[in-house]
Structures are given as C-alpha cells and as structure tokens.
Amino acid sequence: MQKFMLKLIDGKQLAQKRREEIKRTVEQLKAKGIVPGLAVVLVGEDAASQIYVRNKEKACEEVGFYSEVYRLPESTSQEELLQLIKRLNHDEKIHGLLVQLPVPAHIDEKAVIHAIDARKDVDGFLPENLGSLLIGEPAFEPCTPKGCIDLIKQTGIEITGKKAVVVGRSNIVGKPVAMMLLRENATVTICHSKTKNLKEELLTADIVVAAVGKSNFITGDMIKDGAVVIDVGMNRLENGKLTGDVDQASLEGRDCWLTPVPGGVGPMTITMLMQNTLESATR
Ligand code: GUN
C-alpha cells in the first residue's frame, strides 16, 4: 500500500500572515485619522480567561490597535457591569467590545451579551449577527468559525459542491461554521451527541469540522481519503497536555489535511477578532 504524508495546515503561520495584513491596513487607516479600538472586559479570576485576555491585549498591540482592558473583581455586580458596557457602547474610540466568558455565577451571561451594541459585537455572539449570518446579510462572523473557513481555503481545495460534516452544534462554533460552509456552497450535515451513525456520516465527508470537546474522539477510521479535517478541540489533559478532538496519530500516513492542536485553529481565533475589529472601524 502506498504511504502518504498527512498534510498539516499551519494555523500559526496563517495567523501571522493575517496579522501582518491587518497591521498594514491599520497603518493606512491611521494616516486617515482612524485608530481601530477594542475593549475587553474580564470579571473575576478564571485562569484560562486571564490568559485569553492577555493574548487579546497583546494582539491589539501587535497590529497597532487602541485597546482598553477592564479587569474587574469577582464581586462586581451585574448592574456595574451593564453600566460599563453601556458606557463603552457609546465610546467612539471603541469599535469592538467583548466580555470574556464565563462570567461569575451571580451575573446573567445572556443579559451581559445582549447589552452589547450589535455594531460592536466583534465576537459575533449576538442574535442580530447570528441571524444576519443565517440569512446571508453582512455580519460579524464568530471568530473561531471564521478562522476555520480561512484554514480550509489554505489547502487550495474548492469548498463548492463538497460534503461537509460538522460535529458539534454550539452557538459559538458548530451552528455558525455550518452556516458559513453552506454559504460557501458545501452540502452540510451537522452531527452531535445524539447522532446515531456518526462514523457513517463522517466517512462521507470531504470536509470535517470537529468541535466536540472530547480528546481524540475522532479517529482515522472515521475519515475518508483526501478529507480536510479542521480540529477545533482544545482539551487539557490531566498531565497538562493540550489535545484536539481528532486523534492525529491515527491519521499519520494518510492522504488527508489536518489542523494540528496546538498550532491550528487556536492561533486563528484572536486574529479573526482583530479582523472583525478592523472591519468595525472601517464601517
Ligand atoms: N471565552 C472563551 N472563548 C471566548 C470568546 O471567543 N469570546 C469571549 N467573549 N469569551 C470567551
């Protein structure tokens, strides 16, 4: 049997390329007196959130954005948080606004997200933006799905007419990425925890997007030759190792494309946040 090389799609490299493009556009905007601005609000001490927020702050610096980061104590009331969002909604220096999730238990996450002006919702979490995506109107696309589409296109494989299987139906990844693949003219199936014949569904897929949240859940025997596999999983094992939803080892020697974890989808997400903030500033 002929041995193939599994082709890895380098998300770190693509993210860097996109950031350089954004940086150049920001320089042109600055010459016209526009500086894209992002505000990030973090409530509480969640360790992972602190890292994400720091990385968003660093990304802003890198591409030349104006940024404000609010690190609020765990004890912050919902009313105080809503007041801050209201103020930032009206702040002309701020083109993108997000509250890092999860928020502490005493705060209603939905109320917080809904308080954000849809025109500044660079996470693409609001019903206005998800609805626009559904009916094909201009919208902020959620960052991780947007990164997935960019990564698929990097392979040079045409999406039109292909069979895409999305595993996972979250509002942040599964549902929006399915809509975006549909917009790219793929034939899309959404699978989830209640799907009865997952392996059979996956074996029909030219494009797989795995957003399950279970380490090494998808294995090589479920993937057909030539498939492009996008692994959105970010699963932290007990030994501290980060793994995806796809078992990379079981795909070695196969004629497939795969985004590695780490270094695939992960680096793209914050870069797409920068892209959305840039788009907001130029609207
Ligand atoms: N928490 C984990 N990922 C995200 C994200 O993309 N946006 C926000 N606001 N919170 C998160």
Residues whose N, C-alpha, C, O or C-beta is under 5 A from the ligand:
A	BS01	GUN	L98 V99 Q100 L101 P102 D123
